[in-house]
Amino acid sequence: MGNKGFTDTNANVETPNDVTFAEKPLKERLIKTNRVDINVLKSKLREKENIAFKKNLLVLISCLAFIAVAGVYATQL
């Protein structure tokens, strides 16, 4: 087996010479970033926290009422 050399394994790759400009999209889109008001975010968070607090308070009051009723029932036996 003979070694043909480095020049025989070299592949020629041609690039097109007629590409002088990049293609642009048909419509130019201007990207606008919408600003977020921190007060709106805070108010939404407060609403969610108030709803969660009311649910937790309702569960706590229900548990305390159940314990009170069970205590009254147990003392009458």
Order of alpha helices (4+ residues) and beta strands (2+ residues): alpha
